[in-house]
């Protein structure tokens, strides 16, 4: 905090908050996995971090030094240190699944996480059940909890090799509608789809994902394929416990795989309400829903290679418009309700990380009921 102590003149509380989160917190929590895990003795370290955050809250708010810590943190927008570390530790567990098969950390893990790594002499894979019950470390926590994640990743997928990526080879075949979304989209979309329907070589795809607010239901996705005014195919299915961008990405993947199979097709137009998911669909790097992105990249590479004039356009449609074919896809997917069954439900890394954040925020809200906070 000393390096920021004299930086108050001309800075708003929001800017001070940003400085603290950007410059101080990363340094203070660097390497926290080495000392923050169940069973470790870290009371002294935690007290140091709490004192640091109290000074930061005073600096951000300009409040009196006698102000209670809980109120200071709330006014400064700073989550308590122990909850922040809990959130970081939970999210870090799932990040292990994104490591390559031969990453050095995998050599310390249990048999289910070794992949192609050679087990270290002190790895969890070589421990007896009695030893595993006694040893407390971040490695043991990861080995126990990471299996909650059902998603798999390929850090070195062939589609992700530099020079062989879809955007490296066929960047001029991919188009993203960049019209200002703040303007009225309906007249523009009406004109766009009229021209597309008049072209017999253009296939239209409407996609949408739905994540119910109730935890009793699974996320769902839908894709409807058209040529002109004729509907060629429609499909919908559940996607498990995923975030809204994951469901949208899954829907785009489904639509692209169906569209490239249509005969006499030179142009595919995908109508979506999530342009972020459209960009991720052609990104083969490691991220939530990578398997769907790899599927899109693979399908489009084969489709583009067969004919040099083929291209695909992703068009943004505001969900609130309930416009034309996209409105039909929205209606089709929102009618589809499937409860979470007793069997293990698929999930994504972003969904689990989001759940960890919401869990910590709920704990923070409950601490306000404690008179000592």
Order of alpha helices (4+ residues) and beta strands (2+ residues): alpha-alpha-alpha-alpha-alpha-alpha-alpha-alpha-alpha-beta-alpha-beta-beta-beta-alpha-beta-alpha-alpha-beta-alpha-alpha
